[in-house]
Amino acid sequence: MSDVLTRLSELLEQRKSADPASSYVAKLYAKGMDSILKKVGEEATETVIAAKGGNKEEIIYETADLWFHTMIMLAKADLKPDDVLAELARREGLSGIVEKANRSK
Ligand SMILES: N=c1c2ncn([C@@H]3O[C@H](COP(=O)(O)OP(=O)(O)OP(=O)(O)O)[C@@H](O)[C@H]3O)c2ncn1[C@@H]1O[C@H](COP(=O)(O)O)[C@@H](O)[C@H]1O
């Protein structure tokens, strides 16, 4: 995992005991999973709009917002980016077409 994801993941764990008055992440944790998921949905939509627009800077900015809020969702669910990376590693080399065909067997 990249250093920035590792550092951010560790910070998100620390924010679980932080004061919501001084931390955006702690404030979002305090609002609960539904509010976190609402942000993930909003940022996903903004990423789609940015990608449709084709401006590279906007796509990067909105994708960073989406990844950030998705990492808060994972932390709230007591999961880590490494858990997702392990799933991607498990899928490595397995064609999506083959995997889908195997589902119905
Ligand atoms: N990477 C981020 C990051 N990306 C986006 N954001 C915030 O996420 C929010 C995104 O919301 P929107 O763009 O929808 O703007 P908004 O309308 O103001 O948001 P809402 O009022 O709807 O929540 C903004 O407040 C951004 O500042 C982030 N806030 C924090 N981080 C990282 O998280 C760390 C901990 O942050 P705190 O917990 O606030 O100290 C920071 O040091 C950073 O490394």
The ligand as an SDF file (V2000), in Angstrom:
LIG
                    3D

 44 47  0  0  0  0  0  0  0  0999 V2000
   -8.0530   13.9820    2.8300 N   0  0  0  0  0  0  0  0  0  0  0  0
   -8.8320   14.6260    3.5170 C   0  0  0  0  0  0  0  0  0  0  0  0
   -9.9920   15.2540    2.9380 C   0  0  0  0  0  0  0  0  0  0  0  0
  -10.4790   15.2610    1.6800 N   0  0  0  0  0  0  0  0  0  0  0  0
  -11.6170   15.9570    1.7220 C   0  0  0  0  0  0  0  0  0  0  0  0
  -11.8680   16.4080    2.9820 N   0  0  0  0  0  0  0  0  0  0  0  0
  -13.0020   17.1890    3.4620 C   0  0  0  0  0  0  0  0  0  0  0  0
  -14.1700   16.5290    3.0680 O   0  0  0  0  0  0  0  0  0  0  0  0
  -15.1890   17.4700    2.8900 C   0  0  0  0  0  0  0  0  0  0  0  0
  -15.7840   17.2070    1.5260 C   0  0  0  0  0  0  0  0  0  0  0  0
  -16.9910   17.7350    1.5260 O   0  0  0  0  0  0  0  0  0  0  0  0
  -17.5520   18.4970    0.2500 P   0  0  0  0  0  0  0  0  0  0  0  0
  -16.5230   18.6770   -0.8030 O   0  0  0  0  0  0  0  0  0  0  0  0
  -18.7790   17.7840   -0.1260 O   0  0  0  0  0  0  0  0  0  0  0  0
  -17.7930   19.9170    0.8710 O   0  0  0  0  0  0  0  0  0  0  0  0
  -18.7990   20.3300    1.9770 P   0  0  0  0  0  0  0  0  0  0  0  0
  -20.0380   20.7440    1.2990 O   0  0  0  0  0  0  0  0  0  0  0  0
  -18.0540   21.3550    2.7980 O   0  0  0  0  0  0  0  0  0  0  0  0
  -19.0550   19.0230    2.8790 O   0  0  0  0  0  0  0  0  0  0  0  0
  -20.2780   18.7190    3.8470 P   0  0  0  0  0  0  0  0  0  0  0  0
  -20.5720   19.9770    4.6250 O   0  0  0  0  0  0  0  0  0  0  0  0
  -21.4110   18.2480    2.9820 O   0  0  0  0  0  0  0  0  0  0  0  0
  -19.7560   17.6050    4.7250 O   0  0  0  0  0  0  0  0  0  0  0  0
  -14.5730   18.8650    3.0100 C   0  0  0  0  0  0  0  0  0  0  0  0
  -14.8110   19.3920    4.2940 O   0  0  0  0  0  0  0  0  0  0  0  0
  -13.0890   18.5650    2.8180 C   0  0  0  0  0  0  0  0  0  0  0  0
  -12.2390   19.4850    3.5210 O   0  0  0  0  0  0  0  0  0  0  0  0
  -10.8670   15.9770    3.7630 C   0  0  0  0  0  0  0  0  0  0  0  0
  -10.6610   16.1250    5.1180 N   0  0  0  0  0  0  0  0  0  0  0  0
   -9.5540   15.5340    5.6460 C   0  0  0  0  0  0  0  0  0  0  0  0
   -8.6680   14.7880    4.8890 N   0  0  0  0  0  0  0  0  0  0  0  0
   -7.5360   14.0800    5.5510 C   0  0  0  0  0  0  0  0  0  0  0  0
   -8.0030   13.6220    6.8130 O   0  0  0  0  0  0  0  0  0  0  0  0
   -7.1160   14.0940    7.8230 C   0  0  0  0  0  0  0  0  0  0  0  0
   -7.8920   14.2920    9.1200 C   0  0  0  0  0  0  0  0  0  0  0  0
   -8.8180   15.3440    8.9550 O   0  0  0  0  0  0  0  0  0  0  0  0
   -9.5240   15.9490   10.2660 P   0  0  0  0  0  0  0  0  0  0  0  0
  -10.2180   14.8250   10.9340 O   0  0  0  0  0  0  0  0  0  0  0  0
  -10.4620   17.0180    9.7990 O   0  0  0  0  0  0  0  0  0  0  0  0
   -8.4220   16.5220   11.1150 O   0  0  0  0  0  0  0  0  0  0  0  0
   -6.4860   15.3680    7.2530 C   0  0  0  0  0  0  0  0  0  0  0  0
   -5.2520   15.6400    7.8520 O   0  0  0  0  0  0  0  0  0  0  0  0
   -6.3300   14.9810    5.7930 C   0  0  0  0  0  0  0  0  0  0  0  0
   -5.1590   14.1850    5.6290 O   0  0  0  0  0  0  0  0  0  0  0  0
  1  2  2  0
  2  3  1  0
  2 31  1  0
  3  4  1  0
  3 28  2  0
  4  5  2  0
  5  6  1  0
  6  7  1  0
  6 28  1  0
  7  8  1  0
  7 26  1  0
  8  9  1  0
  9 10  1  0
  9 24  1  0
 10 11  1  0
 11 12  1  0
 12 13  2  0
 12 14  1  0
 12 15  1  0
 15 16  1  0
 16 17  2  0
 16 18  1  0
 16 19  1  0
 19 20  1  0
 20 21  2  0
 20 22  1  0
 20 23  1  0
 24 25  1  0
 24 26  1  0
 26 27  1  0
 28 29  1  0
 29 30  2  0
 30 31  1  0
 31 32  1  0
 32 33  1  0
 32 43  1  0
 33 34  1  0
 34 35  1  0
 34 41  1  0
 35 36  1  0
 36 37  1  0
 37 38  2  0
 37 39  1  0
 37 40  1  0
 41 42  1  0
 41 43  1  0
 43 44  1  0
M  END
$$$$
